[in-house]
Amino acid sequence: MNKRACLCLTVSFVLSTVKVGAADLPDSAAPPGDNVPASVPIGSGPHPAVMEVDPSLTTHTLYHPANLAAAGRLPLVVWGNGACWNAGNSFRWFLSDIASYGYLVIALGPIVDPPIQRAPLPMAPIPAGSPPAGALTKLPSSATHSAQLIDAINWAVAENARSQSRFHERIDVTRIAAMGQSCGGAQAVEASADPRVRTTVLWNSGLFPGVTTMAGGKALTKSDLDKLHAPTAYISGDAEDIAFANANDDFDRLKAPSLRAYARGVLHSGTYSERNGGEFAGIAVGWLNWQLKGDSRARLLFVGADCGLCVSPHWVVRSKHLE
């Protein structure tokens, strides 16, 4: 088998995993999964995951393998929601699928009903010329804050060390990813200045060309991209995704090893609410397995001219300094 054919099979295998549901998930449980109880494990990975709010961290939602003992040491993923929603279950399918591959995912916000607050996402493309005066101040106030991602990291570190915790020595606190969608991506940028963060992924996201406080933290500018010290990926839809231009501009400015990939025919809403997170969940698992678990097979999705994503007609990929 030639190299290109092998890599095509690699990306096909990883992306196809998101189409397989947990055996006990009813067929009627269609996205966005509102009718699947939080205690029912879901996800396409070997360790189907539950969703819960821990009494000691009621401002966040946890996703983790139902059988912690069987899943081994869990790298940590902290997540900021689109629109900076205060609803930790608003990306349940996507985050559960990641957790089912052996991760602890902590999302901002508690479990709420309904899980997705129907509101415009506070993200806009780069305007032509200078932004109109006051344009960026018209964004809705953030319901969550960038500092809550750091709160999640600190909580996980403490629980891993606490002898009475069910997570005692079950979290790999040396392997941490910060991720977020749209407004949540800006939160991930701010949190990623923390030296404990090993990789950053922005989904349908990118910073505005001016100053913005949409992430509910410090005023962010493009200069904050210089604080991204670890491998960083920007994943989005195509030019119809309203974050497309912002993501491209951020990528062009990045100094850290980085990936820019977008899917043709995908909009700002991504594939998050599809069963098991759709295609985006496959990309997330591949990237995290490479960056946090050292998976050499997952690396082939992203590295080289013939990388798995590179040869997929559905994806357009650029990268720099990735090894």
N, C-alpha and C positions, 0 to 999 in steps of 0.2 A: 504494500500500500504506500503511495507517495505521501509526502509531508502534508500537502494541502488537503488531501482526502482525510488523513488522520485528524487534522485540526478541525475540519468540518464535522467529523463525528464527535469530537470533543465538545464543541459548542452545542451541537444537537443534543448530546447526552445531558449536559448541565441545564440547558434551558428547558428540556423536556421534563425534568424532575418536578417543575412547578405545576405540572398538569396532573400529578398523581395525588389523590387525597388520602387522608387517614382512613383506615378500613372501617372504622365505626362512625364515620361522618355520613349522615343521611343525604340521599340524593336531593332532597327538597331544600337542603341548606344552601341556597343560592346566594351569591354576593349581594350586599356587603356582609352577610353573616349575622344579621341582627338576631336571627332565631336560633343560633347555636349557643347553648349555655357556656359561660366562661370556663366552667370546669371540664368541658368536653375537649380532649386533646385534638388539635388539628395541625396540619402541616405535612408537606410531602417528604420530609426527611426521616431518618431512622429513629428519631426521638420526638414524636408528636408533642406539641406544646400546649400548655394551659395559659390562661390569662387571669391575673388577679391583682388586687391592691393589698399590699402588705400593711398591717396595722402601724408599723413604724415608719412608713413612707406613704402616707395617704394622698399626697399631691402627685403621685406618679402611678403608672401601671406597669406591672412586671409580666414578661413573657419568658417562659422557661420550659424545658422538657418536663413532662409529667413525672417521669421516673428520673430523679436527679442522680441517684446512685449509678444508673446504667449509662448516663451521658458523659461521665468523666468531668474533667476540669473545664469550666465554661468561660471562654473569653467574653468580655463585656461590650455591649453596643448600647450607646445612649442616643435617644431619638427625639428630635423636635418636629412637631406636626406641621402640616401645611396650614397656612393662615395663623400659625402659632396658636392653634386651638388648644383649649384646656380640656381635652378629651383623649385620654390615653388609649381608648379603643377605636379611634377613628381610622387607624390603619391596621386593623386586626389581622386580616388575611396575610398581608405582606410581612408584618412583624412576627406573626406566629410561624410562618414558613421559615424565616431566618432562624428563629429559636429552635425549630425542630431539627436543625443540623448541628445542635450542640452549642448554643449561645444563650447567655442571659441578656435579654433586651429590656431596657427600662425606657419607657416613653413618658413624655410630659403629660400630666393631667390624670385625673381619676377615670374610672369607668363610668360613663354617663349614658343616659337614654333620652333621645336617640344618639348613636355614637358619633355621627357626623353632623356638625352644626352647619347648616346650609347658608353659607355666606361667601361673597367674592373673596378669592385669594388675594392677599396684599402683595402682589408682584406685578411688575410692569416691564415692558421692554425698554431698552435704552432709547430715550427720545432723540429726535434729530436736533442737533445744536445743544444749547444749554437748557436744562430743565426749567420750565416756567416757574416763576417765583411762587413758593408755597406748595408746589405740586406734590412733593414728597411728604408734606405735613398733613395731607388729606387722608392718609392711610388710617384705618381703624386702629385703636389702641391694642397693644399686644395683651392677650389673656394669659400668656406664659412668658417666662423670662429666660434669657441665656444662662443665667447663673444656676437655674434649676438643672441643667445638664451636669454642671459641676457637683451640685447636690447629689445627683444620682451616682456619680463616680465615688464621691466620698462615702455615701451610704454603702455601696458595694464593697469598698475597701474595708470599712468597719465590720460589716457582716461576715466577710471572709475571715477576719481575724477573731471574731467573737465566738468563743467556744460553745455557747449555747444556741448559736444560730443554725438553722437548717442548711445555710449556705456556707458553714464553716469549712474552709479549705476546699470549697467546690468552685470558686471563681478564680480565674486566672487574671489577677489585677495588673499583670504586666502586659496584657494584651487588650487594649481598649480602642474602640472605634467611636467617633462622633459622627452622626448622620442626621439629616433632616430634609424635609420636602418643602420647597417654596420658601415661605417665611422661616420655617424651621431650619432650612439650610443656612440662613444667616445666623441663626442661633448656633449652629454647629461650627461656623467659621470662628465666632468669638470664643467658644469653648475650646477649640482646637489649639489655642495658644498655650493651653495647659500641657506641660511636657510629658504627662502620662499618656496622652493620646497618641496612638501608633498609626492611625490612618483616619482620613476624613472623606466622607462621600456626601456630595450635594446632589439632591434629586430635584429636577425641574426648578433649579434655583441659580442665583447669582446676585452679586451685590449691585446696587444702583450706582450710577456714575457720580452722584453727589454724596451727600451725607444722609444717613438714615438711622433711625432708632426703632425700626419696625420689629427688631428681634427682642425688644423689651430689655435691652442691656445698654451698653455704652453706644455712643454714636459711632457707627461703622463707616469707613471709607475704603476705597480700593487699597490704601496703604496697609490695611489690616491683613490683606492676603499674604504679606511678607511674613506674617507670624505662623503661617501654615508650614510646619517644619517636617511633616511626615508625608508619605505618598497620599495623593489626593485625587479623587475622581469626581467628574461632573457628568451626570447621566440625565438625559432629558428626552423629550419628544423632538420633532423636527421644527422647521421654521414657524409652524403654526402654534407651537408652544410659546406662551408669552414670556417665558424665562430664557428662551433660546439665545437671544443676543447677549443678555447679561452673562450667561454661562460661557459663551465664546470669549467675551471680553475678559472675564476672570481668568480663564485658562491661558490666554495670551500673556497675561501679566504674571502668572505663577512662576516662582523660582523652584519650588519643591518638585520632586518627581510626580508626574501627573498624567491623567487620562481624561480625554474628552470624547464621549460617545453619545450619539443620539440615534433614536429609532425612527425610521421613516413611517409616517402615518400615525404616529402617537402624539397625543395632545398633552396639555399641562396636567391633566388628571392621571396620566400614566396608566399603569395596569394594576395599581395597588388593591383595588376592590374586587379584582377577579379572583376566582377560587385559587387559593394558595399563592396569591400575590402576582400571578401572571408572569410575564417574561421578565419584568424588573426584579422580581424576587430571585430568579435564576442568576441574574447578573450580580445581585447583592451577595448571594451565597458564594459565588465564584470569587469575587473580589475579597470578601472577608476570609474565606478559606485560604486564599493565597497570602494575604497580608498578616493575618492573625494566627494562622495554623501552619504556614509554610508549605501548603499543598502545591507541589510542583505541577500537577496536572491542571489545577485551576489557573496557574500562572499562564499556561498556554492560551487561555482565552484572551489575554490582554497584551502580551509581549511579542514584538516582531511584526514584520510586514505580512506574514501569513498567520497571524494570530486568529483564534477562533472567531472572535467578533469581526475582525478585519475582513475575513473572507465570506461573512454572512451578507447577503444582498439587502438584508433588512436594516443593517447597522452601518453607520459612518463613524470612523474612529480616527482620532489623533492622539499622540502621546509624546512625552518628552522625559528623558532621564530615567525611564523605567527600565529595570534590569531583571 
